[in-house]
C-alpha cells in the first residue's frame, strides 16, 4: 500500500483541479444553504489535508464559520493546519493560534479552525462532539473508507433538525484509462481487482463503503432521518489539453497508477510480468502526456429532518 504521505499527495494534488470535478450545482446549493446560518459550525471529515475547509474559505460568503477538522492522523492534521494557515494569510487574514486552534480575522469576517486528532467511532470523542452546536458535516473522499450505515447513524446523532450533510467525491465503481491498453483484458482484470480492494477494506469488523459508496450513501441517509436535497456526479476527468496536464494532475495520475499497481501486487492471480509491463507502459504515457482518466464519483447534499 502507499504510504500515508503518498496517499495525501495523491488526494491533495486534486485541490487545484477538484473544482472541475466537484458538482458545481450541488456546491452552489450547499453554499446557499450554509450562508443562511448566522455562524455555521461545521465538522469536516475526509482524506487529504483540509481541502474542503480551504475550498469553503476561498469561496467566501460563510458568516464567521467555525470548523472542526477531525482526523486520526496527526501528521495529516499538522499539514492541514499549515496549508489552512497559508491560505488565510494569502487571503489577507490576520492569523493567530497554535497547533490545535487557528483564529483569523479580516475586516468584519472571522474564521476559526479546531484541529482534532481522533476517530469518529471513539465513544469518548463522540460524546464530546455531541456537545458542540454543529450545524453541518462535510466529507471529502471519505465515505468509501468507512462503514456507510454506522457513519451516517453517527452523523444523524450529531446534527439537529435542519443540519446539513455535504459529502463529495464518493467513489461509484468506475475507473477508466485511455487510450486502451495493448492488452485490454489484462487491464480490465486489474481494475476489477482494484475495485475489489476497496470492497475488502474493514473498519473493525465492519466493511467500508468501498467501490459503491456513492449509491450506498444515497440509500443510507434516508434511513437515518435525512432528506436528500442534491445529488449528482463529481467525476475526475484528466486529459492532456494541448499536450499538457493542468497543475498537479501529473502528480495525481502517477500516484493513482502506483496505487493500482500496488493493489495488483497483492493479488496472486495477476501475472507479475504483465503487471510490470502495464505499469511501465502507462507511466510512459503520462511522461508523453498521452494518458487520460475518467473516474465516476458522486456528490450528495442532505438535510436532517
LOMARDO-401107 format. One line per field, with one value per atom (N, C-alpha, C): residue number from 1; chain; atom name; x, y, z. Coordinates in steps of 0.001 Angstrom, whole numbers, plus 500000, padded with zeros to 6 digits. Layout:
N
doti: (NUM  ...);
lodo: (A  ...);
bator: (CA  ...);
xx: (X  ...);
yy: (Y  ...);
zz: (Z  ...);
This chain:
305
doti: (1  1  1  2  2  2  3  3  3  4  4  4  5  5  5  6  6  6  7  7  7  8  8  8  9  9  9  10  10  10  11  11  11  12  12  12  13  13  13  14  14  14  15  15  15  16  16  16  17  17  17  18  18  18  19  19  19  20  20  20  21  21  21  22  22  22  23  23  23  24  24  24  25  25  25  26  26  26  27  27  27  28  28  28  29  29  29  30  30  30  31  31  31  32  32  32  33  33  33  34  34  34  35  35  35  36  36  36  37  37  37  38  38  38  39  39  39  40  40  40  41  41  41  42  42  42  43  43  43  44  44  44  45  45  45  46  46  46  47  47  47  48  48  48  49  49  49  50  50  50  51  51  51  52  52  52  53  53  53  54  54  54  55  55  55  56  56  56  57  57  57  58  58  58  59  59  59  60  60  60  61  61  61  62  62  62  63  63  63  64  64  64  65  65  65  66  66  66  67  67  67  68  68  68  69  69  69  70  70  70  71  71  71  72  72  72  73  73  73  74  74  74  75  75  75  76  76  76  77  77  77  78  78  78  79  79  79  80  80  80  81  81  81  82  82  82  83  83  83  84  84  84  85  85  85  86  86  86  87  87  87  88  88  88  89  89  89  90  90  90  91  91  91  92  92  92  93  93  93  94  94  94  95  95  95  96  96  96  97  97  97  98  98  98  99  99  99  100  100  100  101  101  101  102  102  102  103  103  103  104  104  104  105  105  105  106  106  106  107  107  107  108  108  108  109  109  109  110  110  110  111  111  111  112  112  112  113  113  113  114  114  114  115  115  115  116  116  116  117  117  117  118  118  118  119  119  119  120  120  120  121  121  121  122  122  122  123  123  123  124  124  124  125  125  125  126  126  126  127  127  127  128  128  128  129  129  129  130  130  130  131  131  131  132  132  132  133  133  133  134  134  134  135  135  135  136  136  136  137  137  137  138  138  138  139  139  139  140  140  140  141  141  141  142  142  142  143  143  143  144  144  144  145  145  145  146  146  146  147  147  147  148  148  148  149  149  149  150  150  150  151  151  151  152  152  152  153  153  153  154  154  154  155  155  155  156  156  156  157  157  157  158  158  158  159  159  159  160  160  160  161  161  161  162  162  162  163  163  163  164  164  164  165  165  165  166  166  166  167  167  167  168  168  168  169  169  169  170  170  170  171  171  171  172  172  172  173  173  173  174  174  174  175  175  175  176  176  176  177  177  177  178  178  178  179  179  179  180  180  180  181  181  181  182  182  182  183  183  183  184  184  184  185  185  185  186  186  186  187  187  187  188  188  188  189  189  189  190  190  190  191  191  191  192  192  192  193  193  193  194  194  194  195  195  195  196  196  196  197  197  197  198  198  198  199  199  199  200  200  200  201  201  201  202  202  202  203  203  203  204  204  204  205  205  205  206  206  206  207  207  207  208  208  208  209  209  209  210  210  210  211  211  211  212  212  212  213  213  213  214  214  214  215  215  215  216  216  216  217  217  217  218  218  218  219  219  219  220  220  220  221  221  221  222  222  222  223  223  223  224  224  224  225  225  225  226  226  226  227  227  227  228  228  228  229  229  229  230  230  230  231  231  231  232  232  232  233  233  233  234  234  234  235  235  235  236  236  236  237  237  237  238  238  238  239  239  239  240  240  240  241  241  241  242  242  242  243  243  243  244  244  244  245  245  245  246  246  246  247  247  247  248  248  248  249  249  249  250  250  250  251  251  251  252  252  252  253  253  253  254  254  254  255  255  255  256  256  256  257  257  257  258  258  258  259  259  259  260  260  260  261  261  261  262  262  262  263  263  263  264  264  264  265  265  265  266  266  266  267  267  267  268  268  268  269  269  269  270  270  270  271  271  271  272  272  272  273  273  273  274  274  274  275  275  275  276  276  276  277  277  277  278  278  278  279  279  279  280  280  280  281  281  281  282  282  282  283  283  283  284  284  284  285  285  285  286  286  286  287  287  287  288  288  288  289  289  289  290  290  290  291  291  291  292  292  292  293  293  293  294  294  294  295  295  295  296  296  296  297  297  297  298  298  298  299  299  299  300  300  300  301  301  301  302  302  302  303  303  303  304  304  304  305  305  305);
lodo: (A  A  A  A  A  A  A  A  A  A  A  A  A  A  A  A  A  A  A  A  A  A  A  A  A  A  A  A  A  A  A  A  A  A  A  A  A  A  A  A  A  A  A  A  A  A  A  A  A  A  A  A  A  A  A  A  A  A  A  A  A  A  A  A  A  A  A  A  A  A  A  A  A  A  A  A  A  A  A  A  A  A  A  A  A  A  A  A  A  A  A  A  A  A  A  A  A  A  A  A  A  A  A  A  A  A  A  A  A  A  A  A  A  A  A  A  A  A  A  A  A  A  A  A  A  A  A  A  A  A  A  A  A  A  A  A  A  A  A  A  A  A  A  A  A  A  A  A  A  A  A  A  A  A  A  A  A  A  A  A  A  A  A  A  A  A  A  A  A  A  A  A  A  A  A  A  A  A  A  A  A  A  A  A  A  A  A  A  A  A  A  A  A  A  A  A  A  A  A  A  A  A  A  A  A  A  A  A  A  A  A  A  A  A  A  A  A  A  A  A  A  A  A  A  A  A  A  A  A  A  A  A  A  A  A  A  A  A  A  A  A  A  A  A  A  A  A  A  A  A  A  A  A  A  A  A  A  A  A  A  A  A  A  A  A  A  A  A  A  A  A  A  A  A  A  A  A  A  A  A  A  A  A  A  A  A  A  A  A  A  A  A  A  A  A  A  A  A  A  A  A  A  A  A  A  A  A  A  A  A  A  A  A  A  A  A  A  A  A  A  A  A  A  A  A  A  A  A  A  A  A  A  A  A  A  A  A  A  A  A  A  A  A  A  A  A  A  A  A  A  A  A  A  A  A  A  A  A  A  A  A  A  A  A  A  A  A  A  A  A  A  A  A  A  A  A  A  A  A  A  A  A  A  A  A  A  A  A  A  A  A  A  A  A  A  A  A  A  A  A  A  A  A  A  A  A  A  A  A  A  A  A  A  A  A  A  A  A  A  A  A  A  A  A  A  A  A  A  A  A  A  A  A  A  A  A  A  A  A  A  A  A  A  A  A  A  A  A  A  A  A  A  A  A  A  A  A  A  A  A  A  A  A  A  A  A  A  A  A  A  A  A  A  A  A  A  A  A  A  A  A  A  A  A  A  A  A  A  A  A  A  A  A  A  A  A  A  A  A  A  A  A  A  A  A  A  A  A  A  A  A  A  A  A  A  A  A  A  A  A  A  A  A  A  A  A  A  A  A  A  A  A  A  A  A  A  A  A  A  A  A  A  A  A  A  A  A  A  A  A  A  A  A  A  A  A  A  A  A  A  A  A  A  A  A  A  A  A  A  A  A  A  A  A  A  A  A  A  A  A  A  A  A  A  A  A  A  A  A  A  A  A  A  A  A  A  A  A  A  A  A  A  A  A  A  A  A  A  A  A  A  A  A  A  A  A  A  A  A  A  A  A  A  A  A  A  A  A  A  A  A  A  A  A  A  A  A  A  A  A  A  A  A  A  A  A  A  A  A  A  A  A  A  A  A  A  A  A  A  A  A  A  A  A  A  A  A  A  A  A  A  A  A  A  A  A  A  A  A  A  A  A  A  A  A  A  A  A  A  A  A  A  A  A  A  A  A  A  A  A  A  A  A  A  A  A  A  A  A  A  A  A  A  A  A  A  A  A  A  A  A  A  A  A  A  A  A  A  A  A  A  A  A  A  A  A  A  A  A  A  A  A  A  A  A  A  A  A  A  A  A  A  A  A  A  A  A  A  A  A  A  A  A  A  A  A  A  A  A  A  A  A  A  A  A  A  A  A  A  A  A  A  A  A  A  A  A  A  A  A  A  A  A  A  A  A  A  A  A  A  A  A  A  A  A  A  A  A  A  A  A  A  A  A  A  A  A  A  A  A  A  A  A  A  A  A  A  A  A  A  A  A  A  A  A  A  A  A  A  A  A  A  A  A  A  A  A  A  A  A  A  A  A  A  A  A  A  A  A  A  A  A  A  A  A  A  A  A  A  A  A  A  A  A  A  A  A  A  A  A  A  A  A  A  A  A  A  A  A  A  A  A  A  A  A  A  A  A  A  A  A  A  A  A  A  A  A  A  A  A  A  A  A  A  A);
bator: (N  CA  C  N  CA  C  N  CA  C  N  CA  C  N  CA  C  N  CA  C  N  CA  C  N  CA  C  N  CA  C  N  CA  C  N  CA  C  N  CA  C  N  CA  C  N  CA  C  N  CA  C  N  CA  C  N  CA  C  N  CA  C  N  CA  C  N  CA  C  N  CA  C  N  CA  C  N  CA  C  N  CA  C  N  CA  C  N  CA  C  N  CA  C  N  CA  C  N  CA  C  N  CA  C  N  CA  C  N  CA  C  N  CA  C  N  CA  C  N  CA  C  N  CA  C  N  CA  C  N  CA  C  N  CA  C  N  CA  C  N  CA  C  N  CA  C  N  CA  C  N  CA  C  N  CA  C  N  CA  C  N  CA  C  N  CA  C  N  CA  C  N  CA  C  N  CA  C  N  CA  C  N  CA  C  N  CA  C  N  CA  C  N  CA  C  N  CA  C  N  CA  C  N  CA  C  N  CA  C  N  CA  C  N  CA  C  N  CA  C  N  CA  C  N  CA  C  N  CA  C  N  CA  C  N  CA  C  N  CA  C  N  CA  C  N  CA  C  N  CA  C  N  CA  C  N  CA  C  N  CA  C  N  CA  C  N  CA  C  N  CA  C  N  CA  C  N  CA  C  N  CA  C  N  CA  C  N  CA  C  N  CA  C  N  CA  C  N  CA  C  N  CA  C  N  CA  C  N  CA  C  N  CA  C  N  CA  C  N  CA  C  N  CA  C  N  CA  C  N  CA  C  N  CA  C  N  CA  C  N  CA  C  N  CA  C  N  CA  C  N  CA  C  N  CA  C  N  CA  C  N  CA  C  N  CA  C  N  CA  C  N  CA  C  N  CA  C  N  CA  C  N  CA  C  N  CA  C  N  CA  C  N  CA  C  N  CA  C  N  CA  C  N  CA  C  N  CA  C  N  CA  C  N  CA  C  N  CA  C  N  CA  C  N  CA  C  N  CA  C  N  CA  C  N  CA  C  N  CA  C  N  CA  C  N  CA  C  N  CA  C  N  CA  C  N  CA  C  N  CA  C  N  CA  C  N  CA  C  N  CA  C  N  CA  C  N  CA  C  N  CA  C  N  CA  C  N  CA  C  N  CA  C  N  CA  C  N  CA  C  N  CA  C  N  CA  C  N  CA  C  N  CA  C  N  CA  C  N  CA  C  N  CA  C  N  CA  C  N  CA  C  N  CA  C  N  CA  C  N  CA  C  N  CA  C  N  CA  C  N  CA  C  N  CA  C  N  CA  C  N  CA  C  N  CA  C  N  CA  C  N  CA  C  N  CA  C  N  CA  C  N  CA  C  N  CA  C  N  CA  C  N  CA  C  N  CA  C  N  CA  C  N  CA  C  N  CA  C  N  CA  C  N  CA  C  N  CA  C  N  CA  C  N  CA  C  N  CA  C  N  CA  C  N  CA  C  N  CA  C  N  CA  C  N  CA  C  N  CA  C  N  CA  C  N  CA  C  N  CA  C  N  CA  C  N  CA  C  N  CA  C  N  CA  C  N  CA  C  N  CA  C  N  CA  C  N  CA  C  N  CA  C  N  CA  C  N  CA  C  N  CA  C  N  CA  C  N  CA  C  N  CA  C  N  CA  C  N  CA  C  N  CA  C  N  CA  C  N  CA  C  N  CA  C  N  CA  C  N  CA  C  N  CA  C  N  CA  C  N  CA  C  N  CA  C  N  CA  C  N  CA  C  N  CA  C  N  CA  C  N  CA  C  N  CA  C  N  CA  C  N  CA  C  N  CA  C  N  CA  C  N  CA  C  N  CA  C  N  CA  C  N  CA  C  N  CA  C  N  CA  C  N  CA  C  N  CA  C  N  CA  C  N  CA  C  N  CA  C  N  CA  C  N  CA  C  N  CA  C  N  CA  C  N  CA  C  N  CA  C  N  CA  C  N  CA  C  N  CA  C  N  CA  C  N  CA  C  N  CA  C  N  CA  C  N  CA  C  N  CA  C  N  CA  C  N  CA  C  N  CA  C  N  CA  C  N  CA  C  N  CA  C  N  CA  C  N  CA  C  N  CA  C  N  CA  C  N  CA  C  N  CA  C  N  CA  C  N  CA  C  N  CA  C  N  CA  C  N  CA  C  N  CA  C  N  CA  C  N  CA  C  N  CA  C  N  CA  C  N  CA  C  N  CA  C  N  CA  C  N  CA  C  N  CA  C  N  CA  C  N  CA  C  N  CA  C  N  CA  C  N  CA  C  N  CA  C  N  CA  C  N  CA  C  N  CA  C  N  CA  C  N  CA  C  N  CA  C  N  CA  C  N  CA  C  N  CA  C  N  CA  C  N  CA  C  N  CA  C  N  CA  C  N  CA  C  N  CA  C  N  CA  C  N  CA  C  N  CA  C  N  CA  C  N  CA  C);
xx: (500838  500000  500868  500343  501063  501226  502309  502476  501410  501188  500203  500538  501842  502234  501967  502228  501962  500468  499658  498210  497687  498254  497845  498246  499453  499870  498882  498463  497516  496216  495669  494408  494606  495687  495894  496242  496784  497084  495822  494665  493401  492861  493448  492867  492753  493780  493766  492824  492448  491603  490275  490075  488832  487614  487810  486682  486014  486794  486219  485429  485781  485120  483937  484119  483028  481824  480669  479455  479138  479226  479064  477658  476659  475277  475040  475556  475373  476204  477422  478264  477594  477015  476316  475114  474400  473237  473684  474791  475346  475730  476430  476827  475613  474612  473387  472723  472702  472099  472946  474264  475152  475226  475079  475160  474010  472921  471769  472004  473022  473293  474186  473761  474466  475924  476174  477553  477651  477917  477954  479092  478768  479760  479801  480922  480991  482067  481671  482619  483071  484385  484934  485677  485246  485866  486359  487535  487950  489413  489760  491148  491848  493159  493996  494199  494347  494856  493963  492709  491810  491352  491303  490923  489516  488590  487217  487142  487850  487853  488446  489542  490162  489211  488459  487514  486403  485918  484853  485357  486570  487132  487358  487871  488144  486871  485784  484539  483896  484294  483752  482244  481620  480178  479681  480471  480033  480292  479298  479393  480132  481378  482169  482126  482553  482442  483405  482982  483825  483943  485175  485407  486076  485641  486318  486802  488101  488706  489141  488510  488783  489561  490666  491479  492280  492337  493140  494637  495016  496425  496945  497826  498322  499176  499906  500703  499810  498687  497743  497145  496850  496321  497327  498594  499640  499754  499686  499751  498513  497357  496132  496273  496793  496996  497905  498995  499953  499323  498597  498040  496878  496061  494964  495537  496577  497263  497766  498451  498982  497874  496771  495672  495068  494826  494236  495131  496432  497358  497335  497271  497196  495931  494852  493586  493520  494611  494676  494163  493962  493521  494709  494448  495417  495191  496201  496049  496733  496035  496593  496318  497059  496785  497986  497765  498844  498545  498984  498866  497434  496594  495258  494130  494355  493306  493905  493254  493617  492440  492717  491687  492216  491335  491752  490666  491086  490120  490540  489527  489750  488512  488711  487573  486554  485332  484307  484121  485002  484871  485890  485447  486356  486233  487311  487347  488043  487453  488028  488155  489337  489582  490147  489461  489927  490422  491611  492205  492167  491371  491095  491646  492550  493090  492195  491626  490760  489956  489226  488429  486954  486193  484764  484049  484588  483934  484392  485203  485620  484488  483891  482706  482997  484184  484540  484602  485244  485309  483927  483147  481804  480946  481115  480366  480733  482004  482433  481870  481863  481335  479846  479125  477681  477364  478321  478107  478308  478889  479118  477824  477640  476436  476601  476829  477108  475901  476169  475113  475305  476467  476692  477909  477951  479093  479475  480774  481255  482232  482209  483186  483702  484944  485547  486411  486123  486881  487035  485922  485949  485020  483834  482813  483121  483994  484373  485352  485915  486902  486288  485007  484354  483070  482555  481264  480143  479413  478440  477347  476603  475430  475799  476799  477165  477652  478355  478838  477684  476744  475588  474757  474679  473950  474596  475917  476624  476365  476430  476202  474784  473838  472466  472375  473152  473201  473770  474754  475463  474681  473769  473082  471637  471220  469822  469035  467733  466866  467365  467460  467935  469432  470163  471597  471868  472957  473244  474401  474362  475436  475819  477038  477526  478714  478577  479585  480021  481319  481818  482784  482916  483849  483636  482429  482092  482219  483197  483518  482308  482110  480928  481259  482401  482635  483228  483697  484238  485544  486601  487864  488261  488460  488797  490024  490990  492195  492162  492548  492560  493875  494416  493835  493822  493069  493006  494396  494611  495881  496020  497283  497542  496860  496767  496053  494870  493754  492615  492047  492107  491586  492374  493706  494526  494193  494108  493838  492460  491476  490139  490156  490895  491022  491728  492745  493475  492577  491807  490916  489783  489375  488377  488919  490188  490813  491008  491287  491421  490109  488996  487698  487424  487775  487552  488368  489547  490369  489661  488922  488137  487034  486442  485360  485869  487156  487704  488146  488073  488502  487559  488143  487359  487704  486700  486900  486389  487323  486930  486384  485153  484529  483561  483510  482514  483156  482529  483079  482915  483933  483867  482942  482642  481723  482190  483506  484077  483717  483684  483564  482158  481197  479828  479357  480318  479996  478937  479012  478055  476616  476347  474987  474547  475452  475119  474791  475542  475313  473937  473543  472228  471120  471243  470222  470285  471501  471662  471112  471281  470877  469371  468596  467135  466716  467491  467159  467567  468222  468677  468212  467043  466410  466906  467495  467926  467056  466920  466279  467340  467484  468446  467931  468721  468316  469198  470231  471079  471906  472002  472776  473204  474482  474948  476390  476882  478225  479299  480440  481609  482841  482734  483753  485108  486156  487502  487754  488064  488363  489686  490679  492004  492351  492684  493046  494159  495172  496282  495913  495186  494758  495977  495959  497071  498423  498396  499636  500228  499428  499950  498825  499205  498246  498136  497001  496841  497737  498010  498868  498380  499297  499074  498489  497995  497371  498381  499607  500611  500928  501042  501252  500106  498908  497725  497736  498000  497997  499065  500264  501340  501006  500391  500025  498923  497931  496844  497378  498258  498852  499605  500353  501099  500146  499037  498043  497491  497123  496584  497640  498871  499971  500189  500222  500464  499314  498088  496959  497101  497603  497822  498820  499853  500862  500290  499185  498592  497767  497519  496625  497425  497542  498353  497866  496594  496071  496588  497127  497617  499087  499388  500754  501689  502789  503709  504428  504791  505488  504556  503329  502343  502048  501977  501720  502846  504086  505233  505225  504879  504816  503702  502566  501450  501866  502500  502890  503900  504866  505869  505234  504314  503687  502798  501998  501113  501912  503008  503861  504490  504899  505480  504443  503188  502136  501903  502086  501985  503125  504351  505506  505311  504666  504425  503167  502492  501252  500191  500006  499038  497933  498126  497167  496001  494807  493598  492917  492144  491480  490054  489159  487792  487426  487078  486659  485292  484340  482973  482786  482295  482029  480773  480273  479062  479222  478459  478327  476896  476740  475405  475265  474094  473717  472408  472384  471176  470967  469720  469342  468614  468972  468337  466904  465965  464543  464039);
yy: (498806  500000  501238  502354  503603  504051  504812  505405  506460  506833  507871  509163  509524  510774  510717  509555  509417  509504  508884  508929  510357  511109  512507  513317  513039  513725  513451  512192  511765  512560  512696  513415  514926  515399  516837  517406  516572  517018  517429  517006  517338  518711  519363  520611  521649  521773  522817  522492  521218  520830  520226  520013  519397  520232  521547  522397  521954  521316  520815  519533  518796  517537  517672  518416  518587  519211  518639  519074  520537  521443  522873  523246  522556  522872  522524  521360  520953  521830  522182  523066  524422  524972  526254  526150  525028  524811  524701  524000  523876  525241  526055  527381  528250  528164  528950  528586  527297  526841  527273  527072  527374  528869  529697  531152  531699  530938  531412  531269  530493  530250  531367  531958  533132  532829  531693  531290  529780  529309  527870  527200  526083  525272  523926  523637  522528  521535  520259  519166  518666  518676  518271  516953  515960  514640  514360  513776  513448  513171  512670  512400  513701  513574  514711  515686  516954  517906  519139  518909  520031  520740  520035  520662  521231  520557  521045  522374  522481  523739  524849  524554  525567  525998  525043  525380  526283  525983  526802  528202  528295  529607  530435  529794  530509  531002  530197  530599  531787  532021  533129  532981  534011  534002  533400  532523  531962  532988  533184  534206  533656  534082  533740  532244  531396  529953  529431  528354  527615  526200  525743  524410  523523  522273  521232  520184  520140  519182  517956  516805  515575  514607  514091  513127  512316  510982  510180  510324  510873  511003  512388  512446  513728  514444  513687  514316  515009  514361  514969  516243  516215  517416  518552  518224  519249  519868  519025  519555  520392  519966  520748  522111  522122  523392  524322  523766  524581  525168  524329  524798  525766  525526  526462  527798  527750  528966  529773  529093  529775  530407  529669  530195  531439  531375  532526  533761  533553  534677  535230  534328  534766  535570  535237  535950  537238  537541  538797  538755  537565  537429  537574  538123  538110  536820  535950  534615  534521  533908  533692  532243  531761  530423  529512  528274  527307  526055  524926  523669  523156  523448  522851  523801  525102  526073  527239  527571  528753  529722  530979  532004  533058  533557  534523  535575  536800  537882  538791  539348  540297  541167  542455  543377  542858  542576  542090  540575  539918  538480  537734  536599  535770  534309  533565  532132  531466  530367  529627  528161  527587  526200  525433  524366  523479  522188  521762  520548  519465  518430  517414  516071  515496  514174  513117  512246  511216  510493  509493  508612  508867  509049  509318  508222  506999  505878  505704  506621  506610  507213  506427  506880  508083  508138  509272  510556  510479  511640  511994  510980  511221  511955  511611  512307  513788  514099  515494  516203  515516  516116  516407  515549  515763  517039  517541  518772  520021  519863  521016  521436  522727  523189  523050  521811  521592  521933  522654  522957  522175  521516  520749  519851  518876  517968  517915  517976  517821  516650  515926  514864  514981  514567  514601  513362  512560  511337  510497  510314  509721  508529  508590  507607  506216  506090  504749  504092  504882  504367  503949  504237  503959  503164  502471  501776  502805  502726  503769  503929  502869  502996  503434  502828  503290  504740  505154  506532  507509  507216  508105  508141  507018  506990  507939  507974  508881  510336  510621  511994  512449  511521  511850  512194  511506  511819  513213  513601  514860  516084  515893  517031  517137  518365  518635  518868  519018  519277  520505  520375  521474  521439  520575  520454  519812  520218  519710  518716  517824  516861  516990  517458  517667  516744  515810  514775  514746  514917  514985  513842  513561  512561  511203  510666  509327  508354  507475  506587  505730  505583  504861  503823  503169  501921  501941  503095  503117  503894  503234  503903  503446  504391  504062  504845  504143  504763  504685  505787  505856  506467  506070  505120  503703  502813  501436  500820  500002  499308  498236  497898  496898  495565  495256  494043  494493  494867  495418  494463  493162  492188  492192  492332  492379  493620  494757  495991  495955  495419  495332  494443  493336  492465  493154  493944  494680  495709  496451  497470  496831  495635  494902  494563  494115  493824  495095  496201  497499  497868  497669  497933  496973  495705  494723  495043  495637  496004  497049  497938  498917  498212  497185  496460  495584  495268  494407  495136  496454  497212  496976  496859  496672  497779  498263  499175  498425  497874  496944  495697  495345  494161  494542  495840  496301  496679  496319  496669  498151  498715  500120  500276  501521  501802  501242  501263  500606  501209  500347  500810  501291  501093  501559  502532  503280  504191  505217  505744  506776  506302  505130  504595  504180  503564  503139  504342  505426  506620  507203  507238  507784  507044  505722  504941  505081  505236  505252  506516  507663  508910  508941  508417  508432  507577  506549  505683  506230  507379  507966  509413  509696  510985  512142  511873  512935  512962  514135  514283  514722  513968  514331  515542  516614  517830  518093  517281  517416  516158  515713  514515  514570  514252  514273  513817  513764  513248  514265  513735  514568  513848  513511  512679  513380  512581  513056  512817  513843  513734  514439  513657  514208  513951  515027  514931  515933  515542  516465  517494  518514  519546  520235  520347  520974  520372  519059  518354  518542  519026  519172  518992  518578  518421  519729  519913  521054  520856  521935  521810  520702  519903  518811  517550  517617  516420  515300  515651  514610  513882  514635  514018  513079  513530  512721  511420  511525  510342  509343  509837  508938  508247  508976  508397  507361  507661  506709  505446  505630  504492  503597  504225  503458  502703  503331  502668  501420  501553  500411  499318  499708  498741  497977  498698  498039  497131  497504  496605  495345  495498  494349  493373  493905  493054  492201  492638  491919  490717  490594  489534  488507  487268  486245  485879  486145  485788  486714  487878  488831  488545  488311  487975  489160  488916  489984  490606  489775  490298  491208  490769  491593  492875  492784  493956  494974  494496  495401  496081  495313  495879  496927  496633  497600  498891  498765  499945  500793  500142  500867  501590  500909  501498  502678  502516  503609  504790  504522  505599  506377  505660  506324  507209  506758  507574  508858  508816  510047  510991  510452  511272  511887  511142  511620  512479  512693  513476  512880  511566  510870  510207  509987  509214  510089  509543  510213  509312  509929  509201  509692  508747  509088  508200  508819  508089  508606  507697  508114  508188  509335  509580  510432  510556  511348  512285  513385  514316  514256  514516  514459  515580  516188  517162  516710  516607  516159  517025  517115  517946  517064  517222  516451  516944  516003  516356  516164);
zz: (500000  500000  500000  499453  499503  500946  501177  502491  502697  503990  504281  503548  503510  502865  501366  500725  499299  499022  499898  499714  499865  500830  500977  499749  499199  497976  496849  496764  495722  495803  496999  497140  497107  497742  497795  496427  495549  494196  493454  493966  493316  493703  494724  495215  494120  493282  492258  491103  490953  489830  490252  491547  492017  491668  491516  491166  489886  488990  487755  487988  489059  489321  490250  491338  492296  491596  491853  491163  491504  490519  490819  491268  490740  491122  492585  493022  494412  495340  494911  495732  495921  494857  494951  495882  495795  496658  498122  498332  499677  500245  499461  499935  500227  499351  499556  500881  501193  502446  503646  503548  504666  504959  503925  504109  504945  505011  505798  507291  507659  509076  509606  510709  511234  511565  512187  512486  512318  511104  510874  511642  512282  512999  512276  511628  510679  511095  511159  511377  510023  509781  508492  508637  507846  507840  506436  506299  504950  504809  503632  503331  502952  502714  502309  503458  503135  504121  504258  504579  504823  503573  502451  501196  501209  501887  501936  502682  503800  504548  503695  503011  502160  501048  500503  499444  499985  501186  501771  502108  502631  502967  501713  500670  499421  498765  498860  498226  498918  500155  500952  501126  501665  501821  503109  503772  505046  506155  506990  508032  509249  509436  510629  510953  510036  510253  511318  511974  512911  512369  512145  511596  512640  512687  513476  512485  512297  511368  512165  511890  512634  511767  512295  511563  512571  512424  513356  513115  511962  511595  511986  512981  513471  512433  511612  510560  509541  509206  508269  508864  510154  510817  510794  511022  511004  509615  508586  507227  506911  507398  507212  507883  509113  509826  509026  508502  507753  506488  505762  504499  504700  505717  506009  506458  507287  507745  506547  505617  504431  503600  503419  502622  503258  504568  505251  505135  505264  505111  503688  502696  501300  501036  501751  501582  502400  503090  503830  505252  505808  507189  508141  509297  510392  511166  511193  511750  513104  514057  515388  515782  516751  517269  517185  517602  517672  516885  517406  516678  516581  517585  517631  517268  517392  517086  516299  515192  514418  514442  514685  514555  513592  512766  511758  511591  511320  511150  509997  509351  508254  508154  508404  508441  509464  509041  509965  509877  509184  508976  509832  510386  511183  510746  510947  510674  511848  512325  513451  513044  513250  512853  514041  514434  515506  514854  515215  514665  515731  515482  516491  516023  516797  516488  517128  516309  516875  515831  516296  515448  515723  514669  514808  515585  515586  516255  517705  518190  519588  520427  521294  522035  522929  523503  524354  523530  522361  521483  520960  520628  520114  521135  522408  523461  523493  523248  523201  521977  520853  519626  519746  520474  520636  521405  522152  522914  522064  520883  520016  519322  519069  518360  516842  516401  514986  514123  513039  512068  510777  510635  509425  509518  508623  508493  507020  506746  505384  505324  504211  503977  502555  502355  501026  500856  499817  499536  500797  501486  502829  502981  502391  502713  502171  501175  500728  501692  502642  503593  504923  505132  506417  506169  507180  507027  506886  505804  505458  506506  506769  507638  509053  509709  511054  511073  510008  509953  509828  508937  508770  510058  510758  512034  513043  513078  513980  513591  512296  511844  512181  512104  512479  513962  514791  516226  516478  515672  515910  515439  514497  513898  514377  514609  514952  513666  513807  512668  511909  510604  509776  509511  510231  509995  508641  507990  506651  506650  505688  505442  503982  503725  502367  502151  501221  501015  499550  499313  497947  497639  496344  495807  496474  496295  496779  495615  495693  494573  494202  492901  492428  491367  491529  490826  489441  488942  487588  487532  487041  486719  485324  484428  483048  482615  481981  481449  479928  479281  477828  477356  476192  475233  475787  475150  475609  475655  476665  476820  475743  475403  474366  474670  475968  476405  477258  476607  477356  478384  478093  479049  480345  480243  481444  482268  481605  482355  483010  482319  482914  484143  484065  485224  486380  486065  487091  487759  486955  487522  488325  487920  488705  490083  490139  491430  492244  491570  492247  492940  492247  492867  494022  493826  494894  496128  495924  497078  497932  497292  498038  498831  498211  498871  500008  499998  501034  502283  502290  503463  504635  505808  507025  508024  508721  509851  511066  511834  512878  512207  512536  511928  510818  510473  509514  508180  507059  505739  505452  504798  504390  503189  502848  501739  500414  500194  499038  497698  496690  495307  494945  495821  495557  496645  497194  498298  497921  496692  496289  496357  495793  495811  497191  497956  499318  500198  500007  500814  500546  499284  498926  499666  499737  500427  501933  502471  503924  504569  503926  504586  504835  503895  504070  505257  505552  506672  508021  508036  509303  509466  508921  509194  508352  507190  506289  505036  504473  503170  502172  501078  500045  499283  499246  498526  497310  497141  495968  495763  494503  494207  492751  492482  491096  490989  489774  489524  489890  490331  490613  490051  488775  488139  488089  488242  487964  486486  485762  484342  484084  483668  483402  481942  481237  479828  479543  478768  478487  477419  477817  476870  476263  474932  474198  474576  474869  475135  476517  477471  478842  479845  481054  482138  482917  483563  484462  485683  486432  487614  488551  489002  489965  489350  488115  487542  487297  486928  486701  488006  489110  490427  490756  490498  490775  489975  488664  487818  488238  488518  488942  490259  491179  492476  492318  491490  491252  490574  489590  488905  489885  490800  491802  492720  493093  493941  493251  491976  491239  491107  490807  490672  491975  493092  494377  494767  494399  494643  493794  492553  491694  492280  492951  493567  494691  495250  496384  495943  494648  494162  493362  493856  493190  491796  491487  490171  489075  489449  488459  488162  486906  486493  486739  487464  487854  486658  485668  484497  483692  483509  482788  483549  484885  485713  485583  485624  485485  484115  483072  481724  481632  482251  482276  482964  484129  484898  484123  483485  482712  481528  480830  479650  480027  481064  481475  482047  482750  483271  482120  481089  479922  479233  479197  478585  479361  480681  481465  481081  480989  480613  479230  478336  476975  476868  477978  478032  477109  477248  476408  477206  478493  479282  479750  479622  480112  481143  482020  483102  483268  483525  483937  485113  486239  487432  487859  487984  488327  489837  490293  491707  491825  493043  493251  494436  494379  495496  496007  497299  497913  498944  498946  499968  500589  501921  502633  503849  504286  505432  506452  507726  508791  508966  508975  509083  510510);
